[in-house]
C-alpha cells in the first residue's frame, strides 16, 4: 500500500550495523470495546480483528509508534472485555524501550602485547555487535580464552571455572563443533550446535560471568562462508543480541573477529578447536568505536492470564504467544502485516475467549509480544522478566503467519515445528486428529544436528531457557511485502488455529505431567 499520511514515522528496515537494547518505561491504558461472546471460534470475529490491526490507518503498527500503541489498546480492550486478569502485576502491559544504534564502520580492535601493537579494522577483521553505554571504548582490557564459552556445570562442562574475568574480555568460539559436545544432553547439544541460538547463548553467558566484553570467532569447523556471514550486520544482529544491563539502556560490548585476528589474540598459528583449554592470555585489547543512537521508543508486551482451576497443577504455566507488531513503513509503502502477524493475534484473541470458558487445570498465559520484528526483543524481555516463577513455564505454543490459504485437498494446512520429547510429538498428532479439516506439515521438524530449528520467531527465546516449544506456521506468502493485506487472509483458517490452541490446552489438561526435554 502507498501511504497518504504523514511520512515522518521512522522506517523499520534494519540496515547497516544496527543494534537494539531493552530498558523499562511506562504505557497508557485502553478503552474497552464490546466483543460478542460465543462458544466456537468465529471467522467473522477473526476478520474484524485482522481488518482493524492491518488497516492502512495502522501504518504497519511497528513497535514504538503510536499505531502500535493503538493495536496494544485494542488487544487490551478485548482481554478486559473478556474479563481476563492482567498478566503483569495488575497491568495488561509489560513496558520496555528500544534503542537503535548505528555503527560507522570505521572502528577497530587494537591488540598490544607490550612489544607490538596491531590494529584489526572493522568490516575487515572485526565487526561490532555493541559498545556498552558509559564504558570507555579506548580503555585497555586483559584477555581470557574461555574455549567454547559454555557454562553448564550440571552437564559437567564449565569453561569459566577458575577464570577471573575482572577487566578482561572473554575470547570464545562463536560456533560449537558438534564433535566436542557429543556427550551433552539432547537439549544442550541442540542449543549449542545450532548456529542461530548457540552464539546468542554463549555471548549472554560471557557477560553474565563478569566479562568486560565478548570477542567471538568462527572455529575451523564452521560451515564454509560462516565467517563472511558473521561480518554481515543483518546476520550478526540476529545471531548475538546482548541483554540490557539492570541500570538501563546498557549495551554489552561484543565483537566478532576473523580467524586471523583470533589466532593473533591467542598467540597461535590457527584456531583449531582441539586447543580448547581456558586460560588467561598475554596482551591487552582496546577498541575504536564510532556509533550513534538513532532513536529510542517506548513499547510494551500485552498479556492476560487464565488462572488454573486445579490446586495441584495451577502453579504450572502454558504460554500461548503471537507477536503484535508489524513491519511498519518502507518508504511510502505501508507494510500492513496482515498475515505477519495480525492473523495469529486474531487467532489468539479467539482462543482466549474459548479457553476462558473451559477453565483449564493449569494456568494459561496469553502473550502478545512487541518488537518481534526488531529481533525477538519482546519475547526476550518476557523470559528475562517473567511475571512469576520462570521455572513454572512448562510449554510455549507460538504462532506465525497462520492466515494464508495453504491447503492440501480439503484441509487447512499448518506447518508444525516441534523440537520435542516423544511425548510432545504425540500431543501434536493428537491435536491434529482432534480437529476436523486440518492437516499438519511436519517438514520443519528439526534434524539431528540442531541447525534447522525454527529460528527467527519468538519461541526461540523460550527454547533458549530450556522450555519445550511448539511452533505453528502457515506459510510466508507476501512475507514482509506491501501486498500482505487483509484481503489475502483465509479467516476460516484463522478460526481453525484458535480451535487448535484450545485443543492443545484440553489435551495437556488431561495429562498429569507435561512433557520435558
C-alpha positions as CSV (number, residue, x, y, z in Angstrom):
1,X,0.0,0.0,0.0
2,X,1.1,3.6,-0.5
3,X,0.9,5.9,2.4
4,X,-1.2,9.1,2.1
5,X,-0.4,10.1,5.7
6,X,2.5,12.0,7.3
7,X,5.7,10.2,6.4
8,X,7.7,11.3,9.5
9,X,7.4,7.9,11.3
10,X,10.9,6.2,11.4
11,X,11.5,3.4,8.9
12,X,11.9,-0.1,10.4
13,X,14.2,-1.7,7.9
14,X,17.3,-2.7,9.8
15,X,20.2,-1.6,7.7
16,X,23.9,-1.3,8.4
17,X,25.3,-2.1,11.9
18,X,22.0,-1.5,13.8
19,X,21.7,-2.8,17.4
20,X,18.7,-2.8,19.7
21,X,18.6,-2.8,23.5
22,X,15.9,-3.1,26.1
23,X,15.0,-0.9,29.1
24,X,11.9,-0.2,31.3
25,X,9.3,2.5,30.6
26,X,5.6,3.4,31.1
27,X,2.5,2.8,29.0
28,X,-1.1,4.1,28.7
29,X,-4.4,2.2,29.2
30,X,-7.1,1.4,26.7
31,X,-10.8,1.8,26.4
32,X,-12.8,-1.4,26.2
33,X,-14.9,-2.2,23.1
34,X,-17.7,-4.8,23.0
35,X,-16.6,-8.3,21.8
36,X,-19.6,-10.5,21.4
37,X,-19.4,-13.8,23.2
38,X,-19.7,-17.2,21.6
39,X,-18.8,-20.8,22.1
40,X,-16.9,-21.6,18.8
41,X,-14.0,-19.9,17.0
42,X,-15.5,-17.3,14.7
43,X,-14.1,-16.5,11.3
44,X,-16.2,-13.3,11.4
45,X,-14.6,-12.1,14.6
46,X,-11.2,-13.1,13.3
47,X,-11.8,-11.0,10.2
48,X,-12.8,-8.0,12.4
49,X,-9.5,-8.3,14.3
50,X,-7.3,-8.5,11.3
51,X,-9.1,-5.8,9.4
52,X,-8.6,-3.4,12.3
53,X,-5.0,-4.3,13.1
54,X,-3.8,-4.5,9.4
55,X,-5.7,-1.4,8.1
56,X,-3.9,1.4,6.3
57,X,-4.6,3.7,9.2
58,X,-2.4,1.5,11.4
59,X,0.6,2.2,9.2
60,X,2.1,-1.3,9.8
61,X,1.9,-0.9,13.7
62,X,5.7,-1.0,14.2
63,X,6.9,-1.1,17.8
64,X,7.4,2.3,19.3
65,X,4.9,4.1,17.1
66,X,1.5,5.5,18.2
67,X,-0.1,3.0,15.8
68,X,1.4,0.1,17.7
69,X,0.0,1.6,20.9
70,X,-3.4,1.7,19.3
71,X,-3.0,-2.0,18.4
72,X,-2.0,-2.7,22.1
73,X,-5.0,-0.7,23.3
74,X,-7.2,-2.8,21.0
75,X,-5.9,-6.1,22.3
76,X,-6.1,-4.9,25.9
77,X,-9.7,-3.8,25.4
78,X,-10.7,-7.2,24.2
79,X,-8.9,-9.0,27.0
80,X,-10.5,-6.8,29.6
81,X,-14.0,-7.2,28.0
82,X,-13.5,-11.0,28.3
83,X,-13.0,-10.5,32.0
84,X,-9.4,-11.9,31.9
85,X,-6.9,-11.0,34.6
86,X,-4.0,-8.8,33.7
87,X,-0.7,-10.7,33.4
88,X,1.8,-8.2,34.7
89,X,1.3,-7.3,38.3
90,X,-2.2,-5.8,37.9
91,X,-1.5,-4.4,34.4
92,X,-2.1,-5.8,30.9
93,X,1.2,-4.1,29.8
94,X,4.8,-5.1,30.2
95,X,6.6,-1.9,29.2
96,X,10.2,-1.5,28.0
97,X,12.1,0.7,25.5
98,X,14.1,0.0,22.4
99,X,17.1,1.9,21.3
100,X,18.6,1.9,17.8
101,X,22.3,2.3,17.5
102,X,24.2,2.6,14.2
103,X,28.0,2.0,13.9
104,X,30.0,4.0,11.4
105,X,32.0,1.0,10.1
106,X,35.3,2.9,10.8
107,X,36.2,1.4,14.1
108,X,38.8,-1.2,15.1
109,X,40.1,-3.6,17.7
110,X,43.6,-2.7,18.9
111,X,45.8,-5.5,20.3
112,X,49.0,-4.9,22.2
113,X,51.4,-7.5,23.7
114,X,53.9,-5.0,25.0
115,X,56.3,-5.2,22.2
116,X,54.0,-4.7,19.2
117,X,50.5,-3.2,18.5
118,X,48.2,-4.4,15.8
119,X,45.0,-2.8,14.5
120,X,42.2,-5.0,13.2
121,X,39.8,-2.9,11.2
122,X,36.0,-3.0,11.3
123,X,34.5,-4.7,8.3
124,X,37.8,-6.4,7.5
125,X,38.8,-8.4,10.6
126,X,36.1,-7.5,13.1
127,X,32.5,-6.3,13.4
128,X,30.9,-4.6,16.4
129,X,27.8,-6.0,18.0
130,X,27.6,-3.3,20.6
131,X,29.6,-1.0,22.9
132,X,28.4,-0.7,26.5
133,X,27.0,2.7,27.2
134,X,29.2,4.6,29.6
135,X,32.3,2.4,29.0
136,X,35.5,4.0,27.7
137,X,36.0,2.1,24.5
138,X,39.7,3.1,24.5
139,X,40.4,1.5,27.9
140,X,42.9,-1.4,27.8
141,X,41.4,-4.7,28.9
142,X,43.0,-8.0,29.5
143,X,42.1,-11.2,27.7
144,X,40.9,-14.6,28.8
145,X,40.3,-17.5,26.4
146,X,37.2,-19.4,27.5
147,X,37.2,-22.0,24.7
148,X,33.6,-22.7,23.6
149,X,32.3,-20.2,26.2
150,X,29.9,-22.8,27.7
151,X,28.8,-22.7,31.3
152,X,26.8,-25.8,32.1
153,X,28.1,-27.2,35.4
154,X,25.2,-29.7,35.7
155,X,26.4,-31.3,32.4
156,X,30.0,-31.4,33.6
157,X,31.2,-28.5,31.4
158,X,32.3,-25.1,32.7
159,X,34.7,-23.1,30.5
160,X,34.7,-20.3,33.1
161,X,35.9,-22.4,36.1
162,X,38.9,-20.7,37.8
163,X,39.0,-17.8,35.3
164,X,38.9,-14.2,36.7
165,X,37.2,-12.0,34.2
166,X,37.6,-8.7,36.1
167,X,38.6,-6.1,33.5
168,X,39.1,-8.8,30.9
169,X,37.4,-9.7,27.6
170,X,36.2,-13.3,27.1
171,X,37.5,-14.7,23.9
172,X,35.5,-17.7,22.7
173,X,34.5,-19.7,19.6
174,X,31.3,-18.4,18.0
175,X,30.1,-21.7,16.8
176,X,30.2,-25.1,18.7
177,X,31.8,-28.0,16.8
178,X,29.4,-30.9,17.3
179,X,32.2,-33.4,17.9
180,X,33.2,-31.6,21.1
181,X,29.8,-31.8,22.8
182,X,28.5,-35.3,21.7
183,X,28.0,-36.3,25.4
184,X,25.7,-33.3,26.1
185,X,22.0,-34.0,27.0
186,X,20.0,-33.6,23.8
187,X,18.5,-30.2,24.7
188,X,22.0,-28.7,25.4
189,X,23.5,-30.3,22.3
190,X,20.8,-28.8,20.2
191,X,21.2,-25.4,21.8
192,X,24.9,-25.0,21.3
193,X,25.3,-26.7,17.9
194,X,22.6,-24.6,16.5
195,X,24.1,-21.7,14.5
196,X,21.2,-19.4,15.2
197,X,20.9,-19.7,19.0
198,X,24.2,-21.1,20.2
199,X,26.2,-18.0,19.7
200,X,23.5,-15.9,21.4
201,X,23.5,-18.1,24.5
202,X,27.3,-18.0,24.7
203,X,27.5,-14.3,24.4
204,X,24.9,-13.8,27.2
205,X,26.9,-16.2,29.3
206,X,30.1,-14.3,28.9
207,X,28.6,-11.0,30.1
208,X,26.8,-12.7,32.9
209,X,30.0,-14.4,34.1
210,X,31.5,-10.9,34.5
211,X,33.4,-10.3,31.3
212,X,34.0,-6.7,30.3
213,X,33.4,-7.7,26.7
214,X,32.9,-10.7,24.5
215,X,35.1,-11.4,21.5
216,X,33.9,-14.4,19.3
217,X,35.4,-16.1,16.3
218,X,34.4,-18.9,14.0
219,X,36.1,-22.2,14.6
220,X,37.8,-24.1,11.8
221,X,34.8,-26.5,11.8
222,X,32.3,-23.7,11.0
223,X,30.5,-24.1,7.7
224,X,32.0,-22.6,4.6
225,X,31.2,-18.9,4.4
226,X,30.1,-18.7,8.0
227,X,32.8,-16.1,8.8
228,X,31.7,-13.9,6.0
229,X,28.1,-14.2,7.1
230,X,29.1,-13.2,10.6
231,X,30.5,-9.9,9.2
232,X,27.1,-9.1,7.7
233,X,25.3,-6.8,10.1
234,X,21.9,-8.2,9.3
235,X,23.1,-11.7,10.2
236,X,25.1,-10.6,13.2
237,X,22.3,-8.9,15.0
238,X,20.1,-11.9,14.7
239,X,22.9,-14.1,16.0
240,X,24.2,-12.3,19.0
241,X,21.9,-9.8,20.8
242,X,23.1,-9.0,24.3
243,X,20.6,-8.2,27.1
244,X,20.4,-4.8,28.6
245,X,22.0,-4.1,31.9
246,X,20.0,-3.7,35.1
247,X,20.6,0.0,35.2
248,X,19.1,1.0,31.9
249,X,19.9,1.2,28.2
250,X,23.3,-0.6,28.6
251,X,24.7,-2.4,25.5
252,X,27.3,-5.0,26.3
253,X,30.5,-4.7,24.3
254,X,30.7,-7.5,21.9
255,X,32.6,-8.1,18.6
256,X,33.1,-10.9,16.1
257,X,36.6,-11.3,14.7
258,X,38.1,-13.2,11.9
259,X,40.1,-16.4,12.4
260,X,43.3,-14.4,11.6
261,X,42.6,-11.9,14.3
262,X,41.7,-14.6,16.8
263,X,44.9,-16.5,16.1
264,X,46.9,-13.4,16.9
265,X,45.0,-12.8,20.2
266,X,45.5,-16.5,21.1
267,X,49.2,-16.4,20.2
268,X,48.8,-19.5,17.9
269,X,49.1,-20.3,14.2
270,X,45.5,-21.3,13.8
271,X,42.3,-21.6,15.8
272,X,41.8,-25.4,15.7
273,X,39.2,-26.4,18.2
274,X,41.5,-29.1,19.6
275,X,43.3,-26.4,21.7
276,X,40.1,-25.8,23.7
277,X,41.7,-25.0,27.1
278,X,40.5,-22.0,29.0
279,X,43.4,-19.7,30.2
280,X,44.5,-16.1,30.7
281,X,46.2,-14.6,27.7
282,X,49.0,-12.2,27.3
283,X,48.4,-8.8,25.9
284,X,45.5,-6.3,26.0
285,X,42.8,-5.1,23.7
286,X,41.0,-1.8,23.3
287,X,38.5,-0.5,20.8
288,X,38.0,2.4,18.5
289,X,34.2,2.6,18.2
290,X,32.2,5.2,16.4
291,X,28.4,4.9,16.8
292,X,25.4,7.0,17.4
293,X,22.0,6.4,18.9
294,X,19.5,6.8,16.1
295,X,16.3,6.6,18.1
296,X,14.6,5.4,21.3
297,X,11.0,4.5,21.7
298,X,8.7,3.1,24.3
299,X,6.7,-0.1,23.7
300,X,5.2,-3.0,25.6
301,X,4.1,-6.6,25.6
302,X,0.5,-7.2,26.3
303,X,-0.9,-10.1,28.2
304,X,-3.6,-11.7,30.3
305,X,-3.8,-14.8,32.4
306,X,-6.4,-17.5,33.0
307,X,-5.6,-19.0,36.4
308,X,-5.5,-22.8,36.7
309,X,-8.5,-24.4,38.4
310,X,-6.7,-27.4,39.9
311,X,-4.9,-26.5,43.2
312,X,-2.3,-29.2,42.5
313,X,-1.5,-28.1,38.9
314,X,-2.3,-24.4,38.8
315,X,1.3,-23.5,39.5
316,X,2.3,-24.9,36.1
317,X,2.1,-22.5,33.2
318,X,1.4,-22.8,29.5
319,X,2.3,-19.7,27.5
320,X,0.4,-19.1,24.2
321,X,2.1,-16.3,22.2
322,X,1.9,-14.3,19.0
323,X,3.7,-11.1,18.1
324,X,1.5,-8.0,17.8
325,X,4.0,-5.7,16.0
326,X,4.3,-5.4,12.2
327,X,6.9,-4.1,9.8
328,X,5.7,-0.5,9.7
329,X,6.6,1.6,6.7
330,X,9.0,1.0,3.9
331,X,9.5,4.4,2.2
332,X,5.9,5.4,1.2
333,X,4.7,1.8,1.3
334,X,2.6,0.6,4.3
335,X,3.5,-3.0,5.2
336,X,0.1,-3.8,6.7
337,X,1.4,-7.2,8.0
338,X,-2.0,-8.9,7.9
339,X,-0.6,-12.4,7.8
340,X,2.6,-11.5,9.7
341,X,1.2,-11.4,12.3
342,X,-2.3,-9.9,12.7
343,X,-3.6,-13.4,11.7
344,X,-2.0,-15.0,14.7
345,X,-3.1,-12.2,17.0
346,X,-6.7,-12.7,15.9
347,X,-6.4,-16.5,16.5
348,X,-5.0,-15.9,20.0
349,X,-7.8,-13.4,20.8
350,X,-10.4,-16.0,19.7
351,X,-8.6,-18.8,21.6
352,X,-8.6,-16.6,24.7
353,X,-12.4,-16.5,24.7
354,X,-12.7,-20.3,24.2
355,X,-10.1,-21.2,26.8
356,X,-11.6,-18.9,29.4
357,X,-14.8,-20.9,29.2
358,X,-13.2,-24.3,29.8
359,X,-11.4,-23.3,33.0
360,X,-8.2,-25.3,32.4
361,X,-6.5,-27.1,35.3
362,X,-3.1,-25.4,34.6
363,X,-2.5,-21.6,34.3
364,X,-2.6,-20.3,30.8
365,X,-0.7,-17.0,30.0
366,X,-1.8,-15.2,26.8
367,X,1.1,-13.2,25.5
368,X,1.1,-10.6,22.6
369,X,4.7,-9.6,22.1
370,X,6.2,-6.3,20.8
371,X,9.4,-5.9,18.9
372,X,9.5,-9.4,17.3
373,X,10.4,-7.7,14.0
374,X,13.2,-5.9,15.7
375,X,15.0,-9.1,16.8
376,X,12.6,-11.0,19.1
377,X,13.1,-8.4,21.7
378,X,9.6,-8.6,23.3
379,X,9.8,-12.3,24.0
380,X,13.3,-11.9,25.2
381,X,12.2,-9.2,27.7
382,X,9.4,-11.5,28.8
383,X,11.6,-14.5,29.5
384,X,14.2,-12.3,31.2
385,X,11.5,-10.6,33.4
386,X,8.7,-13.2,33.7
387,X,5.5,-12.5,35.6
388,X,6.0,-15.0,38.3
389,X,8.3,-18.0,38.6
390,X,10.3,-18.6,35.5
391,X,10.6,-22.3,36.4
392,X,6.8,-22.7,36.3
393,X,6.6,-22.3,32.5
394,X,6.2,-25.8,31.1
395,X,5.3,-25.2,27.5
396,X,5.2,-22.4,24.9
397,X,3.0,-22.5,21.9
398,X,3.8,-19.8,19.4
399,X,2.2,-18.8,16.1
400,X,3.5,-17.0,13.0
401,X,1.8,-16.2,9.7
402,X,-1.1,-18.7,10.1
403,X,-3.6,-16.9,7.8
404,X,-2.6,-17.6,4.3
405,X,-4.7,-20.2,2.4
406,X,-2.2,-23.1,2.1
407,X,-4.5,-26.1,1.6
408,X,-4.0,-29.8,1.0
409,X,-7.1,-31.3,-0.6
410,X,-10.0,-30.1,1.6
411,X,-7.9,-29.4,4.7
412,X,-6.3,-26.3,6.1
413,X,-2.6,-27.0,6.3
414,X,-0.3,-25.8,9.1
415,X,3.4,-26.3,9.3
416,X,4.5,-27.6,12.7
417,X,8.0,-27.3,14.2
418,X,8.4,-29.3,17.4
419,X,11.9,-29.8,18.8
420,X,10.4,-32.3,21.1
421,X,10.5,-35.1,23.5
422,X,8.4,-38.0,22.1
423,X,5.6,-37.1,24.4
424,X,5.3,-33.6,22.9
425,X,5.3,-35.2,19.4
426,X,2.4,-37.4,20.5
427,X,0.5,-34.3,21.6
428,X,0.9,-32.7,18.2
429,X,-0.5,-35.8,16.5
430,X,-3.4,-35.9,18.9
431,X,-4.2,-32.2,18.3
432,X,-4.2,-32.9,14.5
433,X,-6.6,-35.8,14.9
434,X,-8.9,-33.9,17.2
435,X,-9.7,-31.0,14.8
436,X,-11.5,-31.9,11.5
437,X,-10.4,-30.1,8.4
438,X,-6.8,-29.6,9.3
439,X,-3.5,-31.2,8.3
440,X,-0.1,-30.7,9.7
441,X,3.0,-30.5,7.6
442,X,6.0,-31.9,9.6
443,X,8.6,-30.7,7.1
444,X,10.0,-28.3,9.7
445,X,10.7,-30.9,12.3
446,X,14.3,-30.2,13.5
447,X,17.0,-32.5,12.3
448,X,19.6,-34.2,14.4
449,X,22.4,-31.6,14.2
450,X,20.1,-28.9,15.5
451,X,20.7,-26.4,12.7
452,X,17.1,-26.3,11.3
453,X,15.4,-25.3,14.5
454,X,12.6,-22.9,13.7
455,X,14.8,-19.8,14.0
456,X,13.7,-16.1,13.9
457,X,10.5,-16.4,15.9
458,X,9.5,-15.7,19.5
459,X,9.6,-19.3,20.7
460,X,13.4,-19.3,20.2
461,X,13.7,-17.3,23.4
462,X,11.7,-19.9,25.3
463,X,13.8,-22.7,23.8
464,X,16.9,-20.9,25.0
465,X,15.6,-21.2,28.5
466,X,15.0,-25.0,28.1
467,X,11.2,-24.7,27.8
468,X,9.5,-27.1,25.4
469,X,8.0,-25.3,22.4
470,X,5.5,-25.8,19.7
471,X,5.5,-23.6,16.6
472,X,2.6,-23.3,14.3
473,X,3.3,-21.6,10.9
474,X,1.0,-21.2,8.0
475,X,3.2,-20.1,5.1
476,X,5.2,-17.0,4.1
477,X,3.3,-15.7,1.0
478,X,3.7,-11.9,0.7
479,X,6.3,-12.1,3.6
480,X,7.3,-8.5,4.5
481,X,5.7,-7.2,1.3
482,X,3.2,-4.4,0.8
483,X,0.8,-7.0,-0.6
484,X,0.3,-8.6,2.9
485,X,-3.2,-7.1,3.3
486,X,-6.4,-8.4,4.9
487,X,-8.0,-9.4,1.6
488,X,-5.4,-12.2,1.3
489,X,-6.3,-13.8,4.6
490,X,-8.2,-17.1,4.9
491,X,-10.3,-16.3,8.0
492,X,-11.7,-19.8,8.3
493,X,-8.1,-20.9,8.7
494,X,-7.5,-18.3,11.4
495,X,-10.6,-19.6,13.3
496,X,-9.2,-23.2,12.9
497,X,-5.9,-22.0,14.6
498,X,-8.0,-20.8,17.6
499,X,-9.6,-24.3,17.7
500,X,-6.1,-25.9,17.6
501,X,-4.9,-23.8,20.6
502,X,-8.0,-24.9,22.5
503,X,-7.2,-28.5,21.6
504,X,-3.6,-28.1,22.9
505,X,-5.0,-26.9,26.2
506,X,-7.6,-29.6,26.5
507,X,-5.2,-32.4,25.6
508,X,-2.5,-31.2,28.0
509,X,-5.2,-30.7,30.6
510,X,-5.8,-34.4,30.7
511,X,-2.1,-35.1,31.4
512,X,-0.8,-35.3,35.0
513,X,2.7,-34.4,33.8
514,X,3.6,-32.2,30.9
515,X,6.5,-33.3,28.7
516,X,10.0,-32.1,29.2
517,X,13.0,-32.2,27.0
